[in-house]
Amino acid sequence: MPVLVVLGIPDEIEKERLSHFSDDLRSAVENFIAFDLNRNDVSVFFPKDHLSEGLGEEIIIFVEMLFEKRERTKNRIYEYAVALGEIGVKYFPDAVIAVNINSINPNNGFWSKASL
């Protein structure tokens, strides 16, 4: 249940473009069989930047809560970071794009109430 938090999105971005960007980010995980996830397992959030300086010039994509698994090697995680970065470049070609993936061991204090 990875969570993608994307910072630096300009306030004036069209909702349709942002929706497509979100869909592409969510769908990217399906290309990585070792992740055993689908687009519905991924949440994407675009927090508002209250300072509003430099928005759109630098886009940072954080991936949180990607559970550690043996098949999710450093190489595969790096490939996922590259894929997300390339999606960022597609939507914001003039921006600096950075991706940071934090994988976690779910046995080290993770809890969730999942709805059925």
Backbone bond lengths (Angstrom), bond angles and torsions (degrees), N, CA, C in turn:
res aa  C-N    CA-C-N  psi(-1)  N-CA   C-N-CA  omega(-1)  CA-C   N-CA-C  phi
1 M - - - 1.431 - - 1.520 109.98 -
2 P 1.321 116.30 62.75 1.463 119.50 179.20 1.525 112.19 -63.94
3 V 1.321 114.41 148.62 1.450 122.29 175.76 1.526 107.21 -119.28
4 L 1.319 116.44 126.25 1.458 121.79 176.04 1.518 108.24 -104.12
5 V 1.320 115.72 125.57 1.457 122.43 177.29 1.520 106.02 -116.00
6 V 1.330 115.80 119.05 1.463 121.04 -175.41 1.525 108.48 -111.86
7 L 1.319 115.38 120.95 1.460 121.94 -179.43 1.519 110.25 -107.89
8 G 1.331 115.75 151.24 1.457 121.32 174.79 1.512 114.85 95.71
9 I 1.327 117.50 8.00 1.461 120.88 -179.67 1.529 109.22 -71.56
10 P 1.326 117.65 128.71 1.474 119.64 179.28 1.528 111.28 -64.69
11 D 1.323 115.82 144.94 1.467 121.08 -179.76 1.524 112.40 -62.35
12 E 1.323 117.17 -32.07 1.462 120.64 -173.54 1.538 113.53 -86.74
13 I 1.312 118.65 9.15 1.463 120.47 179.99 1.530 109.75 -63.87
14 E 1.324 115.70 140.06 1.461 120.71 179.27 1.529 109.26 -68.92
15 K 1.334 116.28 140.74 1.464 120.82 -178.62 1.522 111.97 -59.35
16 E 1.320 116.89 -38.52 1.462 119.93 -179.31 1.528 110.95 -64.40
17 R 1.321 116.64 -42.89 1.470 120.59 178.50 1.528 110.32 -63.88
18 L 1.331 116.75 -42.72 1.462 120.92 178.85 1.528 110.99 -64.63
19 S 1.317 116.47 -38.13 1.461 121.00 177.74 1.534 110.92 -64.08
20 H 1.323 117.22 -42.74 1.472 120.81 177.67 1.528 110.54 -64.83
21 F 1.325 116.68 -42.01 1.464 121.59 177.72 1.528 109.66 -59.14
22 S 1.321 117.34 -47.71 1.460 122.12 178.58 1.529 110.81 -60.14
23 D 1.323 117.00 -45.44 1.472 120.71 179.30 1.525 111.49 -60.48
24 D 1.332 116.40 -43.31 1.468 119.76 179.83 1.525 111.00 -64.87
25 L 1.330 117.36 -40.99 1.466 120.52 178.16 1.522 110.76 -62.84
26 R 1.318 116.79 -43.32 1.465 120.77 -179.92 1.519 111.64 -66.74
27 S 1.316 116.88 -38.15 1.460 121.19 -177.25 1.524 112.78 -73.80
28 A 1.316 117.74 -23.66 1.471 120.76 -176.38 1.517 112.30 -57.75
29 V 1.312 117.80 -32.05 1.460 121.25 -176.96 1.527 111.49 -63.40
30 E 1.325 117.78 -27.06 1.470 121.11 -177.54 1.522 112.47 -67.51
31 N 1.323 117.99 -17.86 1.463 121.03 179.05 1.522 112.55 -79.38
32 F 1.323 117.19 -2.81 1.455 121.01 -176.66 1.520 109.50 -117.53
33 I 1.336 115.03 90.92 1.464 121.71 -175.46 1.521 111.15 -55.83
34 A 1.328 117.36 -36.23 1.470 120.74 -179.15 1.526 111.43 -61.94
35 F 1.322 117.45 -20.56 1.457 119.70 -178.97 1.523 111.17 -80.91
36 D 1.328 117.52 -23.49 1.466 122.20 178.10 1.532 111.30 50.53
37 L 1.335 115.30 47.43 1.457 122.40 -179.81 1.519 109.23 -132.97
38 N 1.309 116.44 157.97 1.461 119.46 171.44 1.525 108.73 -123.54
39 R 1.300 115.42 173.46 1.467 121.00 -174.04 1.527 113.02 -57.33
40 N 1.324 117.27 -28.93 1.466 120.71 179.93 1.526 112.78 -74.82
41 D 1.332 117.13 -12.08 1.461 121.40 177.52 1.529 111.98 -85.81
42 V 1.329 117.36 -6.67 1.459 122.56 -174.45 1.529 110.00 -108.70
43 S 1.332 115.86 131.94 1.466 121.46 173.63 1.521 108.01 -105.84
44 V 1.333 116.50 142.07 1.460 121.67 178.52 1.523 108.67 -126.10
45 F 1.332 116.07 130.64 1.456 121.85 179.00 1.524 109.67 -127.24
46 F 1.317 115.49 143.10 1.456 123.56 177.71 1.531 108.03 -122.31
47 P 1.336 118.34 82.60 1.462 119.05 -179.28 1.530 111.63 -64.39
48 K 1.307 115.20 144.71 1.462 121.15 179.40 1.520 109.04 -75.73
49 D 1.321 115.64 136.27 1.461 121.80 175.40 1.522 107.68 -94.48
50 H 1.296 117.23 114.01 1.460 121.32 -174.99 1.528 113.63 -75.22
51 L 1.332 117.10 -16.35 1.451 120.04 178.04 1.526 110.78 -82.59
52 S 1.306 116.46 -34.84 1.469 124.13 174.86 1.530 114.89 62.52
53 E 1.308 118.53 18.13 1.460 120.61 176.25 1.519 109.87 -94.31
54 G 1.324 116.49 132.40 1.449 121.37 175.12 1.515 115.34 74.42
55 L 1.320 117.70 11.64 1.461 119.31 -180.00 1.512 109.63 -62.28
56 G 1.315 115.96 136.34 1.453 121.56 -178.97 1.525 113.05 89.53
57 E 1.326 117.18 -14.21 1.464 120.77 178.46 1.518 111.68 -87.07
58 E 1.312 115.92 -29.46 1.458 121.73 179.44 1.526 107.62 -139.75
59 I 1.318 115.88 123.05 1.466 122.19 179.89 1.528 107.28 -115.80
60 I 1.319 115.96 123.67 1.457 121.16 179.79 1.522 108.04 -115.39
61 I 1.323 115.71 127.41 1.463 121.60 178.95 1.523 107.72 -112.48
62 F 1.327 115.52 116.64 1.458 121.33 175.97 1.524 108.22 -103.89
63 V 1.325 116.28 133.87 1.457 121.49 173.23 1.523 106.64 -111.46
64 E 1.313 115.17 120.08 1.458 121.94 -179.79 1.530 109.00 -118.23
65 M 1.314 115.68 158.61 1.467 122.87 174.46 1.529 113.72 62.13
66 L 1.317 117.52 31.35 1.464 120.69 170.03 1.528 105.95 -85.83
67 F 1.314 116.34 110.85 1.465 120.23 -174.93 1.522 111.48 -67.48
68 E 1.320 115.37 138.84 1.457 121.34 175.02 1.521 109.33 -68.49
69 K 1.316 115.42 134.72 1.460 122.83 173.04 1.516 106.75 -146.25
70 R 1.302 116.59 150.02 1.464 121.69 -176.78 1.527 111.91 -53.35
71 E 1.327 116.91 -41.49 1.472 120.22 -177.10 1.532 112.89 -76.23
72 R 1.313 117.22 -10.35 1.472 121.51 176.85 1.523 108.19 -91.63
73 T 1.317 114.34 74.13 1.456 121.21 -176.35 1.526 110.88 -72.74
74 K 1.323 115.82 166.57 1.465 120.81 177.11 1.522 110.52 -57.37
75 N 1.331 116.56 -39.53 1.475 120.56 178.60 1.512 111.80 -62.02
76 R 1.321 116.96 -45.37 1.466 120.68 -178.93 1.524 111.03 -67.35
77 I 1.317 116.12 -38.27 1.460 119.34 177.93 1.523 109.82 -65.76
78 Y 1.328 116.60 -40.75 1.468 120.28 176.79 1.535 110.48 -61.69
79 E 1.332 117.32 -43.14 1.469 121.18 178.47 1.528 111.04 -60.55
80 Y 1.326 116.78 -37.36 1.463 121.11 177.03 1.529 109.90 -65.80
81 A 1.325 116.72 -41.31 1.467 120.47 177.62 1.532 110.37 -61.03
82 V 1.313 116.94 -42.90 1.468 120.99 178.41 1.526 110.29 -62.32
83 A 1.332 116.58 -44.02 1.474 120.46 -179.88 1.524 110.88 -60.78
84 L 1.324 117.00 -43.18 1.467 120.10 178.22 1.524 110.61 -65.78
85 G 1.317 116.70 -40.48 1.456 120.52 177.81 1.520 112.32 -61.79
86 E 1.320 116.67 -40.23 1.463 120.54 178.63 1.530 111.45 -65.23
87 I 1.319 116.73 -34.79 1.468 119.91 175.48 1.528 108.96 -65.91
88 G 1.324 116.61 -42.02 1.458 119.99 176.49 1.516 112.04 -58.01
89 V 1.321 116.64 -43.02 1.476 121.59 178.98 1.527 110.62 -64.31
90 K 1.329 116.71 -36.83 1.465 120.82 178.73 1.533 111.15 -59.18
91 Y 1.312 116.62 -41.77 1.465 120.66 -176.11 1.529 113.43 -90.58
92 F 1.326 116.58 -24.42 1.472 121.33 -178.16 1.532 108.64 -135.14
93 P 1.330 117.48 68.78 1.473 120.91 -172.33 1.525 114.72 -62.86
94 D 1.302 118.93 -23.89 1.466 121.11 -178.41 1.529 113.34 -95.16
95 A 1.312 117.55 -2.39 1.463 121.53 -176.31 1.527 111.40 -91.19
96 V 1.308 114.79 155.59 1.461 121.12 166.88 1.526 105.48 -76.92
97 I 1.321 116.53 129.56 1.465 121.34 -178.18 1.525 108.39 -117.24
98 A 1.325 116.62 133.65 1.460 121.50 174.81 1.522 108.67 -135.33
99 V 1.330 115.43 144.59 1.468 121.42 178.97 1.523 107.76 -128.63
100 N 1.329 116.33 134.74 1.460 121.72 176.30 1.527 108.41 -130.73
101 I 1.327 116.02 123.33 1.465 120.98 -179.61 1.522 108.98 -111.16
102 N 1.318 115.19 124.54 1.461 121.98 176.60 1.521 108.09 -111.92
103 S 1.322 116.81 107.63 1.459 118.70 176.41 1.525 108.48 -92.73
104 I 1.320 115.28 148.48 1.459 120.91 -175.89 1.519 110.99 -128.91
105 N 1.308 114.92 154.70 1.455 121.55 171.99 1.528 106.60 -90.46
106 P 1.325 118.18 115.26 1.466 119.99 -176.04 1.531 113.31 -64.27
107 N 1.323 117.75 -14.84 1.467 120.97 178.73 1.523 112.25 -81.84
108 N 1.326 116.75 -3.31 1.464 120.69 -178.05 1.528 111.78 -103.14
109 G 1.301 116.84 48.16 1.463 119.70 172.76 1.512 115.86 99.48
110 F 1.309 118.85 22.67 1.467 120.65 176.22 1.515 109.14 -92.22
111 W 1.334 115.99 140.13 1.463 122.43 174.51 1.507 108.34 -144.13
112 S 1.316 115.76 147.39 1.470 120.55 176.63 1.518 109.16 -151.93
113 K 1.307 116.15 143.28 1.453 121.49 168.75 1.507 105.81 -104.69
114 A 1.291 117.20 102.54 1.455 122.06 -179.40 1.522 109.11 -88.31
115 S 1.318 115.75 136.92 1.459 118.54 176.62 1.524 108.83 -83.36
116 L 1.290 116.39 150.01 1.474 120.98 -178.93 1.495 111.53 -103.10
